[in-house]
Amino acid sequence: MSELQDAGQRGEQEEVTELVCPEADLHDGQMKEVTVQDQKVLVVRTQGQYFAVGGRCSHYNAPLIKGALVGERVRCPFHGACFNVRTGDIEDYPGLDSLPTYKVKVEDGKVYVSINQKSLKLTKRVKEMCTLEPGAKHTVLLVGGGPASLVCAETLRQNCYQGRIIMVTKDSLPPYDKTKLSKVMNVESSSLLLRPAEFYQQYGIEVWTNKEVVSVNPGNKLVQINDGALQHYDQLLISTGCRARPLSCPGSDLKGVHLLQSYDDAKEIHSSGTKQKAVVIGASFIGVEVAAYLSDKAAGVALVGPTQYPFENTLGPEIGRICMQMLEERNVKFYMNSKVTEIRGENGKVKEVVLNNGTVLEADVVIAGIGAIPNSGFLAGTEIAVDSKKAVIVDKFMRTNTPDIFAAGDVTSFPLTIRGGEQVSIGHWQMSHAHGKIAGLNMMKKPTPIESVPFFWTTFLGKGIRYTGYGEGYTEIIFKGKVEERKFLAFYIKKDVVVAAASMTFDPAVAQVAELMSKGNIITKAQAQADSLSWLQM
């Protein structure tokens, strides 16, 4: 039982009850944000019943009233987290915590919400978890310190696993929010942590930082750590993520050339890029976000990309063009349809970047964001199957081809439900969380397939782009709104079906599309072309 429910049972005198609306205000499938003593509360009516939950998403506090409600589930408009309005429980990600739930009663055509005094300030709720049983021998070993490992650990504890949980990460920090590194690079590590140190102690989760698993012996159920230690496991999760693809041109080893992989990298890029000439190589999400961040801090920012526009392969040329304009307005200079052939230095430090067309760019600092490589090298010599790109192959239960070994997150190739089980690799923060939950449930012998719909976002210069689905191989884009006005919804079409959607300043459209996809609905090209978006319940 949650602290919230506990408190609620200590007597009516501890409760605050307020009239929040007439019953007639809400019809089935509608929600309303109300305030009870300064606390934002989401009141929902579904199937004739009223429910009340916390009004802010537990991920980044987005107002859920702006989200998508389908049945008993509300999806955050910003980043796609989903909550059950009956229980408050988080059902899809990102984020870790559930919502507080409140009592609702309807009397004389009026709706009242009651909140316990002691929980008035709570905006989120940790699901009930057990902890380590003293002397327990059974061990789950989590290799990697990202959200997949953390959600797996929490899922195990939520499902009464009382054995030993060890998380091994080469990072210097316990699990933290890596999505912020390219957007707010000069941030204190304490504000990035997904859970405080006390959390791991309370629930008996061991976190070994600055350690790396260098080999796995599935026959003996042992892993070797880079300090020479051997560790036994009963069940193993491979969630090592990806590493930034390094530059291969001459001069890539000069001082001042950076990849963005860790908290320390972000701090270093911030300090070395401030008031200096920066060249960013790569025009996808990391590159654009870094360029945007440095645009008002560096002496100048140049961005080099292989396509005509940023994001072109993922989002298409129209959206790429408008994003390019936004950055150009902040004095970012673009060198597109170009590749870097050499980085020149002086006294061991970067000085110039040479492009394939002969252009030479002055540079004090260079940041490369040119793709990612799965961290699966430590599996060499085992029978654990990887694909041609070295991603670890898993089934819909996140199981590898080796007994008691699971994999989750960016390092995997997994079957995507909305594409009929096609094996895909998707490096999304949200999907890594979902993988961790599914791996944890299946470790507990609770067969649960991965059915999450991909949802990701990018944010720069005060604007956000939301994206859901899987657009690989799309042949056409249908737009609603106006791209040039930076308010649009884009449908990506393949074989007369919407396979993905992206938006800017058009919430909660993408959240609605994600919910329709998660329910198994096929969205047709004809629907996307229709003048009315009433089918989207906007």
C-alpha positions as CSV (number, residue, x, y, z in Angstrom):
1,M,0.0,0.0,0.0
2,S,1.3,3.5,-0.9
3,E,2.1,6.2,1.7
4,L,-0.8,8.1,0.1
5,Q,-3.3,5.3,0.7
6,D,-2.0,4.8,4.3
7,A,-2.4,8.4,5.1
8,G,-5.9,8.5,3.6
9,Q,-7.1,5.8,6.1
10,R,-6.1,7.7,9.2
11,G,-9.4,9.5,9.4
12,E,-11.5,12.0,7.7
13,Q,-10.3,14.8,9.9
14,E,-7.0,14.8,8.1
15,E,-8.6,15.3,4.7
16,V,-9.2,18.4,2.6
17,T,-12.4,18.1,0.6
18,E,-13.4,20.6,-2.1
19,L,-16.1,20.9,-4.6
20,V,-14.3,20.8,-8.0
21,C,-17.1,20.9,-10.6
22,P,-20.7,20.1,-11.4
23,E,-21.2,16.5,-12.6
24,A,-22.5,17.9,-15.9
25,D,-19.2,19.5,-16.7
26,L,-17.6,16.2,-17.7
27,H,-18.8,13.7,-20.2
28,D,-17.3,10.2,-20.7
29,G,-13.8,10.5,-22.1
30,Q,-13.3,14.0,-20.8
31,M,-10.9,15.4,-18.2
32,K,-10.6,18.6,-16.3
33,E,-7.7,20.2,-14.3
34,V,-8.8,21.5,-11.0
35,T,-7.0,23.0,-8.0
36,V,-7.3,21.6,-4.4
37,Q,-5.4,23.9,-2.0
38,D,-2.8,24.8,-4.6
39,Q,-2.4,21.2,-5.8
40,K,-3.1,20.5,-9.5
41,V,-5.5,17.6,-9.8
42,L,-6.7,15.8,-13.0
43,V,-10.3,14.8,-12.8
44,V,-11.3,12.2,-15.4
45,R,-14.7,10.7,-16.3
46,T,-14.5,7.4,-18.1
47,Q,-17.3,4.7,-18.4
48,G,-19.5,6.7,-16.1
49,Q,-17.0,6.8,-13.3
50,Y,-14.9,9.7,-11.9
51,F,-11.3,9.4,-11.0
52,A,-8.8,12.0,-9.7
53,V,-5.0,11.7,-10.0
54,G,-2.0,14.1,-9.8
55,G,-2.2,16.7,-12.6
56,R,1.5,16.7,-13.5
57,C,3.5,14.1,-15.3
58,S,6.1,12.5,-13.1
59,H,8.8,12.8,-15.7
60,Y,9.2,16.6,-16.3
61,N,6.0,17.9,-14.6
62,A,4.1,18.5,-17.9
63,P,0.4,19.3,-17.5
64,L,-1.5,16.1,-18.2
65,I,-4.7,18.1,-19.0
66,K,-2.9,18.9,-22.4
67,G,-2.4,15.2,-23.0
68,A,-4.3,12.4,-24.7
69,L,-7.0,10.4,-22.8
70,V,-8.0,7.0,-24.3
71,G,-10.1,4.8,-22.0
72,E,-8.5,4.7,-18.6
73,R,-5.1,5.9,-19.7
74,V,-3.7,9.4,-20.1
75,R,-0.6,10.1,-22.1
76,C,1.7,13.0,-21.5
77,P,1.7,15.4,-24.5
78,F,5.4,16.3,-24.2
79,H,7.3,13.0,-24.0
80,G,4.7,10.2,-24.1
81,A,4.6,8.8,-20.5
82,C,1.3,7.0,-19.8
83,F,-0.7,6.7,-16.6
84,N,-3.7,4.7,-15.5
85,V,-6.3,7.2,-14.2
86,R,-7.9,4.5,-12.0
87,T,-4.7,3.5,-10.2
88,G,-2.3,6.4,-11.0
89,D,0.3,3.7,-12.0
90,I,2.8,4.5,-14.8
91,E,2.2,2.2,-17.7
92,D,4.6,3.6,-20.3
93,Y,7.6,5.8,-20.2
94,P,9.8,8.0,-19.8
95,G,9.9,8.7,-16.1
96,L,9.8,6.3,-13.1
97,D,7.1,7.3,-10.8
98,S,3.3,6.9,-10.6
99,L,0.8,9.6,-9.9
100,P,-0.9,10.1,-6.5
101,T,-4.6,9.1,-6.5
102,Y,-7.4,10.9,-4.7
103,K,-10.9,10.1,-3.4
104,V,-13.7,11.3,-5.6
105,K,-17.4,11.4,-4.6
106,V,-20.4,12.6,-6.5
107,E,-23.4,14.0,-4.5
108,D,-26.4,16.0,-5.7
109,G,-24.9,16.5,-9.1
110,K,-21.6,17.8,-7.7
111,V,-18.1,16.3,-7.9
112,Y,-15.9,16.5,-4.8
113,V,-12.2,15.6,-4.4
114,S,-10.6,14.7,-1.1
115,I,-6.9,14.9,-0.4
116,N,-5.1,13.9,2.8
117,Q,-3.4,16.9,4.4
118,K,-0.1,15.0,4.6
119,S,0.0,14.3,0.9
120,L,-1.1,17.7,-0.4
121,K,2.5,18.5,-1.5
122,L,3.1,15.1,-3.2
123,T,3.1,15.3,-7.0
124,K,4.3,11.7,-7.6
125,R,4.4,8.3,-6.0
126,V,7.0,5.6,-5.8
127,K,5.3,2.2,-6.4
128,E,5.5,-0.2,-3.5
129,M,8.7,-2.2,-3.5
130,C,10.3,-4.9,-1.4
131,T,14.0,-5.0,-0.6
132,L,16.8,-7.4,-0.3
133,E,16.3,-10.4,2.0
134,P,19.4,-10.8,4.2
135,G,21.5,-13.7,3.1
136,A,19.8,-14.1,-0.3
137,K,22.1,-15.9,-2.8
138,H,20.1,-15.6,-6.0
139,T,21.6,-12.7,-8.1
140,V,20.4,-10.6,-11.0
141,L,23.3,-8.8,-12.6
142,L,22.5,-5.7,-14.7
143,V,25.3,-4.7,-17.0
144,G,25.0,-1.0,-17.8
145,G,23.7,2.0,-15.8
146,G,21.0,3.4,-18.0
147,P,17.2,3.5,-17.7
148,A,16.8,-0.1,-18.9
149,S,18.8,-1.4,-16.0
150,L,17.1,0.9,-13.5
151,V,13.6,0.1,-14.6
152,C,14.4,-3.6,-14.6
153,A,15.7,-3.3,-11.0
154,E,12.6,-1.4,-9.9
155,T,10.3,-3.9,-11.7
156,L,11.9,-6.8,-9.9
157,R,11.5,-5.2,-6.5
158,Q,7.9,-4.2,-7.4
159,N,7.2,-7.9,-8.1
160,C,8.6,-9.2,-4.8
161,Y,12.0,-10.2,-6.0
162,Q,14.1,-10.3,-2.8
163,G,17.4,-11.6,-4.2
164,R,20.5,-9.6,-4.9
165,I,20.5,-7.0,-7.6
166,I,23.9,-5.7,-8.8
167,M,24.1,-2.9,-11.4
168,V,27.6,-2.5,-13.0
169,T,28.2,0.8,-14.9
170,K,31.4,2.3,-16.3
171,D,29.9,5.8,-15.6
172,S,31.1,7.7,-12.6
173,L,27.5,8.4,-11.7
174,P,24.6,6.1,-10.9
175,P,21.7,6.2,-13.5
176,Y,21.2,9.8,-14.7
177,D,19.2,11.6,-17.4
178,K,21.4,11.5,-20.4
179,T,18.8,13.2,-22.6
180,K,19.7,16.5,-20.9
181,L,23.4,16.3,-21.7
182,S,23.1,17.8,-25.2
183,K,20.4,20.3,-24.2
184,V,21.7,21.8,-20.9
185,M,25.4,20.9,-20.9
186,N,26.4,22.9,-17.8
187,V,24.2,21.2,-15.3
188,E,25.0,19.9,-11.8
189,S,25.2,16.1,-11.6
190,S,22.8,16.0,-8.6
191,S,20.0,17.4,-10.8
192,L,20.5,14.7,-13.4
193,L,20.3,11.7,-11.1
194,L,17.2,9.5,-11.8
195,R,17.2,8.3,-8.1
196,P,19.1,9.6,-5.1
197,A,21.7,7.4,-3.4
198,E,19.4,6.6,-0.5
199,F,16.9,5.0,-2.9
200,Y,19.3,2.3,-3.9
201,Q,20.2,1.6,-0.2
202,Q,16.5,1.5,0.8
203,Y,15.6,-1.1,-1.8
204,G,18.8,-3.1,-1.7
205,I,20.1,-2.3,-5.2
206,E,23.9,-2.4,-5.4
207,V,25.3,0.1,-7.9
208,W,29.0,-0.4,-8.9
209,T,30.2,2.7,-10.7
210,N,33.5,3.1,-12.6
211,K,33.4,-0.6,-13.4
212,E,33.0,-2.4,-16.7
213,V,32.2,-6.0,-17.6
214,V,34.8,-7.2,-20.1
215,S,33.6,-10.8,-20.7
216,V,30.8,-13.2,-20.1
217,N,30.9,-16.9,-19.5
218,P,27.3,-18.2,-19.9
219,G,28.3,-21.8,-19.2
220,N,29.5,-21.0,-15.7
221,K,27.2,-17.9,-15.3
222,L,30.2,-15.6,-14.6
223,V,31.2,-12.2,-15.8
224,Q,34.7,-10.7,-15.5
225,I,35.0,-7.0,-14.4
226,N,37.8,-4.8,-15.7
227,D,39.5,-4.9,-12.3
228,G,39.9,-8.6,-12.7
229,A,37.1,-9.6,-10.3
230,L,34.7,-12.4,-11.3
231,Q,30.9,-12.1,-10.4
232,H,28.4,-14.9,-10.5
233,Y,24.8,-14.3,-11.8
234,D,21.6,-16.4,-11.9
235,Q,20.1,-14.0,-14.5
236,L,21.9,-11.4,-16.6
237,L,20.6,-8.2,-18.3
238,I,22.8,-6.7,-21.1
239,S,21.9,-3.0,-21.2
240,T,25.2,-1.4,-22.1
241,G,23.7,1.0,-24.6
242,C,25.7,2.5,-27.5
243,R,28.8,4.6,-27.7
244,A,29.3,7.6,-29.9
245,R,30.8,6.7,-33.3
246,P,34.3,8.2,-33.4
247,L,35.7,10.3,-36.3
248,S,38.0,8.4,-38.6
249,C,39.7,11.4,-40.4
250,P,43.2,12.5,-39.8
251,G,43.5,14.8,-36.7
252,S,40.5,13.3,-34.9
253,D,42.8,12.6,-31.9
254,L,43.8,16.3,-31.4
255,K,43.1,18.0,-28.2
256,G,39.8,19.9,-28.4
257,V,38.0,17.1,-30.5
258,H,35.1,15.8,-28.4
259,L,32.4,13.1,-28.5
260,L,29.4,13.5,-26.2
261,Q,28.8,10.3,-24.2
262,S,29.0,11.2,-20.5
263,Y,28.3,13.9,-17.9
264,D,32.0,14.8,-17.9
265,D,32.0,15.2,-21.7
266,A,29.1,17.6,-21.5
267,K,30.8,19.7,-18.9
268,E,34.0,19.8,-20.9
269,I,32.3,20.8,-24.1
270,H,30.5,23.6,-22.2
271,S,33.7,25.0,-20.8
272,S,35.9,24.5,-23.8
273,G,33.2,25.9,-26.2
274,T,32.3,29.0,-24.3
275,K,33.6,32.1,-26.2
276,Q,35.4,29.9,-28.7
277,K,34.9,28.9,-32.3
278,A,33.0,25.6,-32.4
279,V,32.5,23.2,-35.2
280,V,29.8,20.6,-34.8
281,I,30.0,17.5,-37.1
282,G,26.7,15.7,-37.7
283,A,23.3,17.1,-38.4
284,S,21.0,14.7,-36.5
285,F,19.6,15.2,-32.9
286,I,22.9,15.3,-30.9
287,G,24.6,17.7,-33.4
288,V,21.6,20.1,-33.7
289,E,21.0,20.2,-29.9
290,V,24.7,20.9,-29.2
291,A,24.8,23.6,-31.9
292,A,21.7,25.2,-30.4
293,Y,23.1,25.1,-26.9
294,L,26.4,26.7,-28.0
295,S,24.7,29.3,-30.3
296,D,24.6,32.0,-27.6
297,K,27.8,30.9,-25.7
298,A,30.4,30.2,-28.4
299,A,32.2,32.9,-30.4
300,G,30.8,31.1,-33.5
301,V,29.1,27.8,-34.3
302,A,29.5,26.0,-37.7
303,L,27.5,22.8,-38.3
304,V,28.7,20.3,-40.9
305,G,26.3,17.6,-42.2
306,P,26.1,15.1,-45.0
307,T,22.5,15.8,-46.1
308,Q,20.9,19.0,-47.5
309,Y,19.1,19.7,-44.2
310,P,19.3,18.6,-40.6
311,F,17.2,15.6,-39.5
312,E,16.5,15.0,-43.2
313,N,16.6,11.2,-43.2
314,T,14.3,11.0,-40.1
315,L,11.9,13.9,-40.4
316,G,12.2,14.9,-44.0
317,P,13.4,18.0,-45.8
318,E,10.6,20.4,-45.0
319,I,11.0,20.0,-41.2
320,G,14.8,20.0,-41.6
321,R,14.6,23.3,-43.5
322,I,12.6,25.0,-40.8
323,C,14.9,23.7,-38.1
324,M,17.9,25.0,-40.1
325,Q,16.3,28.5,-40.3
326,M,15.7,28.5,-36.6
327,L,19.4,27.9,-36.0
328,E,20.5,30.3,-38.7
329,E,18.5,33.0,-36.8
330,R,20.9,32.3,-33.9
331,N,23.9,32.8,-36.2
332,V,24.7,29.1,-36.6
333,K,26.5,28.7,-40.0
334,F,25.6,25.5,-42.0
335,Y,27.9,23.6,-44.3
336,M,25.6,20.9,-45.6
337,N,26.1,18.2,-48.3
338,S,29.6,18.1,-46.8
339,K,32.0,15.8,-45.1
340,V,35.1,16.4,-42.9
341,T,38.3,15.1,-44.6
342,E,40.8,16.4,-42.1
343,I,41.2,18.2,-38.7
344,R,44.3,20.3,-38.5
345,G,46.0,21.3,-35.4
346,E,48.8,23.4,-33.9
347,N,50.9,22.2,-30.9
348,G,48.6,19.2,-30.6
349,K,45.4,21.3,-30.4
350,V,42.7,21.6,-33.0
351,K,42.9,24.7,-35.2
352,E,41.0,24.0,-38.5
353,V,38.4,21.7,-40.0
354,V,38.8,20.8,-43.7
355,L,35.8,19.8,-45.7
356,N,35.6,17.6,-48.9
357,N,35.0,20.7,-51.1
358,G,38.1,22.4,-49.8
359,T,36.4,24.8,-47.4
360,V,38.5,25.4,-44.2
361,L,36.7,26.3,-41.0
362,E,38.4,27.9,-38.0
363,A,37.9,25.8,-34.9
364,D,38.9,25.9,-31.2
365,V,36.7,23.0,-30.4
366,V,35.1,20.2,-32.5
367,I,32.1,18.1,-31.4
368,A,31.2,15.0,-33.4
369,G,27.7,13.5,-33.4
370,I,27.8,11.1,-36.3
371,G,26.0,8.0,-35.0
372,A,26.3,5.3,-32.4
373,I,27.8,1.8,-32.1
374,P,26.2,-0.9,-29.8
375,N,28.4,-1.7,-26.8
376,S,28.4,-5.5,-27.4
377,G,32.1,-6.2,-27.9
378,F,32.5,-7.9,-24.5
379,L,30.2,-10.7,-25.8
380,A,32.8,-11.8,-28.4
381,G,33.5,-15.5,-28.1
382,T,30.0,-16.3,-26.6
383,E,27.0,-17.8,-28.4
384,I,24.9,-14.7,-27.6
385,A,23.6,-13.7,-31.0
386,V,24.2,-10.2,-32.5
387,D,23.1,-8.8,-35.8
388,S,25.3,-7.3,-38.6
389,K,25.5,-4.0,-36.7
390,K,26.5,-5.8,-33.5
391,A,23.1,-5.2,-31.8
392,V,22.1,-8.0,-29.4
393,I,19.2,-9.9,-30.8
394,V,16.2,-10.4,-28.5
395,D,12.7,-11.8,-28.8
396,K,9.5,-10.0,-27.7
397,F,10.2,-11.0,-24.1
398,M,13.7,-9.4,-24.2
399,R,15.4,-12.8,-24.1
400,T,18.6,-13.5,-26.0
401,N,19.2,-16.9,-27.5
402,T,21.1,-17.9,-24.3
403,P,19.2,-19.2,-21.2
404,D,18.9,-16.6,-18.4
405,I,20.4,-13.8,-20.4
406,F,18.2,-10.9,-21.3
407,A,19.0,-7.6,-23.1
408,A,17.4,-4.2,-23.2
409,G,17.7,-0.7,-24.5
410,D,19.8,0.8,-27.2
411,V,22.2,-2.2,-27.5
412,T,19.3,-4.4,-28.8
413,S,17.6,-5.4,-31.9
414,F,14.0,-6.3,-30.9
415,P,10.7,-7.1,-32.6
416,L,8.5,-4.0,-33.0
417,T,4.8,-4.8,-32.6
418,I,3.5,-1.9,-34.7
419,R,5.7,-3.2,-37.6
420,G,4.4,-6.8,-37.4
421,G,7.4,-8.0,-35.3
422,E,10.1,-6.6,-37.6
423,Q,13.5,-6.6,-35.9
424,V,14.6,-3.0,-35.3
425,S,17.1,-1.1,-33.3
426,I,15.7,2.1,-31.7
427,G,17.9,4.3,-29.5
428,H,15.0,6.1,-27.7
429,W,15.1,7.0,-24.0
430,Q,11.4,5.9,-23.6
431,M,12.0,2.6,-25.3
432,S,14.9,1.7,-23.0
433,H,12.6,2.2,-20.0
434,A,10.0,-0.1,-21.6
435,H,12.5,-2.7,-22.4
436,G,13.7,-2.7,-18.7
437,K,10.2,-3.3,-17.4
438,I,9.6,-6.2,-19.9
439,A,12.9,-7.8,-19.0
440,G,12.1,-7.6,-15.3
441,L,8.7,-9.1,-15.6
442,N,10.0,-12.0,-17.8
443,M,12.9,-12.6,-15.3
444,M,10.1,-13.1,-12.7
445,K,8.4,-15.6,-15.0
446,K,5.5,-13.2,-15.8
447,P,5.4,-13.6,-19.6
448,T,4.9,-10.1,-21.0
449,P,5.8,-9.1,-24.6
450,I,7.2,-5.7,-25.6
451,E,4.4,-3.7,-27.2
452,S,5.4,-0.1,-26.5
453,V,5.0,2.4,-29.3
454,P,8.2,4.4,-30.0
455,F,8.0,8.0,-28.8
456,F,10.9,10.5,-28.8
457,W,11.5,14.2,-28.8
458,T,14.0,16.9,-29.5
459,T,14.1,20.3,-27.9
460,F,16.2,23.3,-29.0
461,L,15.8,27.1,-29.0
462,G,12.6,26.9,-27.0
463,K,10.8,24.6,-29.5
464,G,10.1,20.9,-29.2
465,I,9.5,18.3,-31.8
466,R,7.5,15.2,-30.8
467,Y,7.7,12.0,-32.8
468,T,6.0,8.6,-32.5
469,G,6.0,5.4,-34.5
470,Y,8.6,4.0,-36.8
471,G,9.1,5.9,-40.1
472,E,11.8,3.8,-41.7
473,G,11.1,3.5,-45.4
474,Y,8.3,6.1,-45.5
475,T,7.4,7.2,-49.1
476,E,5.3,10.4,-48.4
477,I,4.7,13.0,-45.8
478,I,1.2,14.6,-45.3
479,F,1.3,17.9,-43.4
480,K,-1.4,19.6,-41.3
481,G,-0.9,23.2,-40.2
482,K,2.1,25.2,-41.7
483,V,5.7,24.1,-41.4
484,E,6.9,27.6,-42.1
485,E,4.9,28.9,-39.2
486,R,6.5,26.3,-37.0
487,K,3.1,24.9,-36.1
488,F,2.5,21.6,-37.8
489,L,1.6,17.9,-37.7
490,A,3.3,15.5,-40.1
491,F,2.1,12.1,-41.0
492,Y,4.7,9.6,-42.5
493,I,3.1,7.3,-45.0
494,K,4.1,3.8,-46.2
495,K,1.9,1.6,-48.3
496,D,-1.1,3.9,-47.6
497,V,-0.8,3.6,-43.8
498,V,0.5,6.2,-41.3
499,V,3.7,4.6,-39.8
500,A,4.9,7.7,-37.8
501,A,3.9,11.2,-36.9
502,A,5.9,14.3,-35.9
503,S,4.7,17.7,-34.6
504,M,5.8,21.1,-33.5
505,T,3.4,23.3,-31.4
506,F,0.5,20.9,-32.2
507,D,-0.1,19.1,-28.9
508,P,-1.5,16.6,-28.1
509,A,-1.6,15.3,-31.7
510,V,1.4,13.0,-31.5
511,A,0.3,11.7,-28.1
512,Q,-3.1,10.8,-29.6
513,V,-1.4,9.1,-32.6
514,A,0.7,7.1,-30.2
515,E,-2.3,6.0,-28.2
516,L,-4.2,4.9,-31.3
517,M,-1.2,2.9,-32.5
518,S,-0.8,1.3,-29.0
519,K,-4.4,0.1,-29.2
520,G,-3.6,-1.6,-32.5
521,N,-5.5,0.9,-34.7
522,I,-4.4,1.3,-38.3
523,I,-4.4,5.0,-39.3
524,T,-4.9,5.2,-43.1
525,K,-3.5,7.7,-45.6
526,A,-7.1,8.8,-46.3
527,Q,-7.6,9.8,-42.6
528,A,-4.3,11.7,-42.7
529,Q,-5.5,13.5,-45.9
530,A,-9.0,14.4,-44.5
531,D,-9.7,18.0,-43.9
532,S,-11.0,17.2,-40.4
533,L,-8.8,15.7,-37.6
534,S,-11.9,14.8,-35.6
535,W,-10.8,11.1,-35.6
536,L,-7.8,12.3,-33.6
537,Q,-10.0,13.7,-30.9
538,M,-8.0,16.9,-30.8
